[in-house]
Amino acid sequence: MFPRPIEKSSPAWVATYQALVPMALVLWLLPLIAVAVFSIKPDVDFTTGNYWGWPSAFKGFENYGKVFFASDMPRYLLNSVLITVPTVIGAVALSCMTGFALGVYKFRGNLLLFFMFVAGNFVPFQILMVPVRDLTLDMGLYNTKLGLVLFHVAFQTGFCTLFMRNFIRALPFELIEAARVEGVAEWRIFWFVVLPLMKPAIAALSVLIFTFIWNDYFWAVVLTQGAESQPVTAGITSFNAQYRAAYHLMSAGSIVAALPPVAMFFLMQRHFIAGLTLGAVK
């Protein structure tokens, strides 16, 4: 049923596996490596067609200096933080409550309501572009960080509810019944019994949603414009001029924009891995 561990294979296959893993890793990281190399090249390398060759000069400090001190990149990064963090908090908080209600309580229409949350994940977001944009215009939320946050919270809550509901249903229901026998209020059961057991799910979901929202480009372009509200994914395109694109600066900006999700993963990794090793009864 389960694949045989690689350690139990023949020595030739183990050696082949160990040789292929670094090659697969380099192949997977090749686009990121290419962007990193582009970010330290001078502008002349692109005009002369030196796309994949060795940089004619090292311009890393100059390129990254222009990104941070001669552009609106710090403002775009701040916008991304002000959009992503409230979205993660709002979506995870709502999904914890909806997941608790749908996973613990049995009432008529429970499954139908759950299916409605799930069905929203199957709607292609491209077809929502015009109605969502018109809605933000009617509500006065177009080109605002608040409008982008509210949309992301509404759109991500369906997936988060699916995630949380399934996680809560896997918890020992005897713990909730024992708390009810002791006369504990339902909100205290949620806060003091269920929520502590949801820490690994909250950590994992926070990393996923943070990555989704931070890397979003489509809605950032549709619902915002200008440095006052656009996140960093859309702000990178500001390095493009009418007749010319500064690919070296766009590459440097892309590397800068990719660092926060990577840092978020490594910061949260210890928490949800440690949480997964804790048993509910223990």
N, C-alpha and C positions, 0 to 999 in steps of 0.2 A: 504493500500500500504506500509506503513512504520510500523515497529514493535512498539508495545506499550511501552512507557517508563517504566522502572522497578519501578519507584516511584508510578505508578498508579496500580501496581499489588497488590495482597493480601499480608497482613503482613507476612504470612508463607513463601510465595515465595521470598519476599524481604529478610527475614532472611536467607533462604537457599542460595540465590544468594550471600549475603555478606559473608557467610561461605565458599562457593565454590571458590570465587575469590582468597583469600590467598592460598588455596590449589593448585589451578591451577598455581598461580605465583611460588610457591615453586617447583612444578613439572617441570615447564618450566625452572627454574633456576638450577635444580638439577645437570646437567652436569657441569655448571660453578662452583657451590658450591663444587662439587667433585674435580675439578681441583684445586680450591683454597685450599682445605684441603690437597691435595697431595703436594702442594707447600711448606707446612710448616712441612712435615714429614721428618724424617731422612731416609737415604738410607736403613737402616736395616729393616724398616717396609716393604719394597717391597721384600726383599730377604726372609723374614719370612712369607710372604703372608698376611700381615696386610693391605689389600687394603681399606676396608671400616670401620675399627675400629678407635678408638681414637688414635691419635699420641702417640707413646711411649715417645717422647721427642719433645719439640718445637724447630725446626731448621729453623724458618722463616728467621731470620736475616742472618743466615749463608748461606742458599740457595740463597736468593736474592743477598747477597753480592757476591757469586760466579758468579751469572748470570751477574752482572754489572762489577765486577772487576777482575774476573778470566776467562773470556771468551770474545769472539768477539761480544757479544750482543750489546754493544753501536755502533759498526761499522754496524751491521745489521740494527739497528734502524735508523741510519743516512742514510743508503742506501734506506730504505723504504721511508723516507721523501723525498730524492732526486728523487725517482721514482714516488711517489704518487702525490706530489704537482705539478710538471710540467705536469703530465698527466691530472689532474683535470683542470688546467688552459687551457691546449691545447684543450681538448675535449669540455669543456664548451664554450670556445671562438669560436671554429669552428662551434659548433652546434647553437650558437646564430646567426651567419651569415647565415648558411645554412637554419636554421629554418625561418629566416626573408625572405630570397629569396623564399623559397618554400611556405611560408604562406601568403605572401603579393602580389607577382608578379604572373600574369597569363600568361603563355607562353606554347607553344607546347612541350609536353614531361614532363611537371611539375609533373603530377601524376606518370608517369613511373619512373622518377628520384627519387621521394619519395619512391616508392615501392622498388627500388634498395637499398636505405638506410635501409628500414625495412627488406628486405629479408636477409641481412647480419646477422641479429639477430637470424635467424632460422637455420643457419649453425652450426652443432655441432662442437665445438671448438676442440674436440679430433682429428677429421680428418685433422685439419690444423697443427698438431704438426710437422710432417715431413717436409712439404713444407716451413713452417715458419722458422723452424730451419735451413734448407738448405739456405733459403733466407738471414738470418742473417749471416751465414757463408760466403756466396758469397759477401755480402756487408761489411764484416769486422766488424759487429756489434754484433757477438755472444759473450756472457759473458761480456756485457757492459750494464751499466745503460741506456745509450742512446738508445740502441736497444730495451730494454724492454719498455721504455717510448714511443718510436715511435709506437711500436706494440699496446700498450694499447690505445693510442690516436686513431689509425686507427680503432681498434676493437670497442671502446666505442662510437665513433662518430655517428654510426648508431642509437643506442638507444637514445643518447642525441638529435639527430636531430628529431626523432619521438616525443620526449617529448617537445622540444621547438617549433616545427612547430604547434603542436596541441594547445599549450598554446598561441602562437601568433595569431592563427586564432580565438581564443575566445576573443581577445581584441577588443574594439570598433574601427571599421575601419574608423569611422567618424573622429577620431583624426588624422589619417594619411592623409585623404582627406583634412581636414582643413589646415594641414601643407603644403600640396602641393599647395593649393589655395594661400597661403601666399608666395609661391615661395621658400620654403625651399628645399635645396638640399637633395637627397635621403639618402646620408650618414649621414647628420645631422638629418634627420627624425629617422634613426636607432639609432643614438647615444643619441639624446636628447629627443625623444618622446617614442620610443618603448623600448629601453634598460632600462630606469628607471621603466617601468611597468613590466619588466621581473624579477625584484629583487626576488620575492618569488619563481619563477621557478628556477632561478640561485642558490638560497640558497638551495632549496630542492635537485636539481640535484647535486650540489657540495657534499652534504652529502652522497648521494647514490653512486656517482662515487668514492669518497674518501674511502668509506667502501668496495666497490667492489675491488678496486686496492690494498688497504692495506691488505686485507684478501686473495688475490690471492696466491695460492700455486702451481697450475699446471704449469703456464707459468714461474713462478720463478724458478722451477726446470728444465724445458725444455730449457730455454734460458740463464740461468746463472749458475755459479758454483764457489764456493769459497767466502771468506769473502769480496773480493774486489768489488763485484757487487751484491751478493745475498741479497734480502730483508729479513726481520725478520721472515716471515712465513717459508721460506726455511732454514734460519739459525738456527731455533730451533732444527732441526734434527742433528746439529753438536754435540749435547750432547750425541748422540748415539756412542758407541764404537763398535769394531768389534764383540765382544762377549757379550756385556752388554750395557743396555740402562739406563741412569740416569733419571728415570722418575720424580724424585723430582725436578731436575733442569729444565727438559722440562716443567713441570707444572708451575714452577715459571716464566720461559720465556714466556709461553703462556699467563699468566696473564698480564705480562708487555706488550706483543704485543697487547693485547685486549684493553688496556687503551686509546690509541690515538683515535680510532674510536668513543669510548664512549664520550671522551672529545669533539671531533669534533661535535658530535650530540648536546650536551648540549650547546656548544658555538654558534652554528648556529640556534638552535631552536627558540630563541627569534626573530631573524631577519626574518625568513620566515613566522613565525606565525603572526608577526606584519605586514608584507607585505601583507599577505592574507586578512587582515581586512581593507585594504585601497582600496577604490573604484577608478577606473580609472578616472571617471569624477571629483570626489572630489579632 
